[in-house]
Amino acid sequence: MSDTKRNTIGKFGLLSLTFAAVYSFNNVINNNIDLGLASAPMFFLATIFYFIPFCLIIAEFVSLNKNSEAGVYAWVKSSLGGRWAFITAYTYWFVNLFFFTSLLPRVIAYASYAFLGYEYIMTPVATTIISMVLFAFSTWVSTNGAKMLGPITSVTSTLMLLLTLSYILLAGTALVGGVQPADAITVDAMIPNFN
């Protein structure tokens, strides 16, 4: 590790980033659409059985490898060795390759809803070109390290957290204000159907 001072992501930024990565605002909306009220206990169970252990594991790896700069690779190498670290890093890259190719067209659709109020349908070629430009820009930003990525991550993850919380608070306020929900809020409605 070099002796130069480097920017880092703060504790709140790291927590917000973890929250946004695990829950993701579109997951809150999509699961509410797909599962209805049954999504609420599912998010509660996900918090207990996935999010809390995930945060504890990440905190342990970060404290164990606080002087490392290699992220997941260094974490796995310190506990399982170089071979498993390589396999983990390759698998992580492979999964993200397909994740980003499915994410970018969604970002374009969400942006059209945000700026136009409806989904602007583009040709597959236009969607591909815009996705490639976004991917190239994201790659350029991420290669500039924590100096550029830290503030962007901090702002976007905080906005994601606020957006999710505002969705929950506004829904609660609407219920208290007398707005009738589309589905009656009962225990039966909150039990998922496993058919």
N, C-alpha and C positions, 0 to 999 in steps of 0.2 A: 504494500500500500504506500502511496506517495505521501510526502510530508506536507503537501499543499492543502489548505483548508478547502473543504468541499461543502456545498449546500446539501442539506438532508431534508427529508420529509418529517414534519413534526408529528407528535403523538396524535393530535386530533386529526391531522391529515391522513395518517396511517389507519386510524380507526374508521374514519369516514370512507376511505378507499376500500377497506375490508367490508364495511357495511354495504357499500354500493355494489361491490363485486359479488357478494353473497346474495343479497336480496334483489338488487337491480329494480328500478322503478317499473320497467316494462313487465317484470315478473309479477309485481303486485297487481298491476292492471290486468295482465293476461290471465293470471290465476283467478282473479275475481270474476272475469268474464267466463272462463271455462268451468270453474267449480262453484261459483256463487259464494254464498256465505260459508261454505265448507272450507274455503281457502283460509279463513281466520284461524281455526285451530291447527291447520297444517303449517301456517307460518309460526305459530306458537311452538309446535313440536319441532319444527326446523330450528328454531332458536335454541331450544334446550338440547337437542341431540346433534346439531351440526354447528351452528354459529358460535356458541360458547366454547365447545371443545376446539373448534377451528381457531378461534382467537387465542386460546391458551397455547395451542401447539405453535402458532405463528410467534407468539411472544417468547416461548421457550427457544425456538430456533433463532430468533433475532438476538436474544441475550447470549446464546451460546456462540454465535458467529458475529458479534458486534464489530469486529475489525475486518470483516470480509466485505468484498465488493461484488460477489458473484451471485447473490440471491439464492434461488432454489438449488442450483448446482452445489454451492458451498454448504448449504444446509444438509443435503443428502450425503455429500462426500464426508462431512464430519461425523455422520452417524453410521453410514453403510458402506462407504468407500467410493473410489473413483468410478468403478464400472457401473454401479447403480446410479451414481450421480449423472453419468453420461446418458444412461437409459432414461432417467427422469427428465433431464433437460430436453432430450430429443422428443420424448412423448409430449412434454409440455408445448414444445414448438409445433409439433404435428397437430395437436388438438387446437391450438390457437390459429393455425393456418386455416382450418375449416370454420372456426368460430368467427374470425374476422371476415371471411368471404360471405357468411350469412348475416353478419352484423351490419355491414356497410349499406346494403340495400334497404335494411330497416331504418337506418339513420336517415337516409334520403327520404323515405316515406314519412317518418316522424317530422322531419324538417318541413316537408311540404304541408303537413297538417298544421304545424306551428305558424308558418309564415303565410300560407294561402287559405287555410281553413278546410282544405280537402286534400285527398291524395292525388297529386298530379301524376298521371300515368305517363311514363317515359318508355321509349323503345329499349329493348334489352341492351343494345349497343350503347345508348346514352347512359343507362344505369351502370354498365360496366366501366365506361370511361370515367364517370364521376367517382365511382368506387375506387378505381385505381389511383386517381388524383388524391382522394382522401387518404388512402392507404399509404401513398408515397409521402404525403405531408405528415401523417402520424408517425411514420418511420423516421423521417427527418427530425421531428420533435423529440422522439424517444432516444435518438442517438446523441443528443446534446446533453444527456445526463440529468441529474437532479436539479441543476441550476435552472433549466427551462421547464423540465417536467414537474418539479416540485410545486411551484405556484399554480400551474395549470391543474394538476391533480388535486391540490388543496381546494381550489375554487370549484371545479366541476364535481368533486365528490361531496362537498358541502352543499352545493345546489341540488344534487341528487338526493341527499339526505333531507333537505328542506322540502323538496318536491314530494317525497314520499310521506313525510310527516304532515304536510299541508293537505295531501289527499285524505289521510286518515282523519285529521282534525276537521276538515270541511265536511266530510261525510258524517262525522259525529255531530257537528253543529247543525247540519240539515236534519238529522233525526230528532235532535232536541227541539229544533224549530218547527216541527210538525210535518215535515215532508214524509210522505208515505213511501217506504222502500218498495221496489219492484217485487221482492220476495219477503214474505213475513219473517221477522227475526225470531226464530224458535230454535230449540235444541235440535230438533229433527233436521232443520235446514243446515245446521252446522256440522252434522255428521256426514262425512263423505260417503258416496255410493261407490262401492268397490266392484260393481258389475262390469 
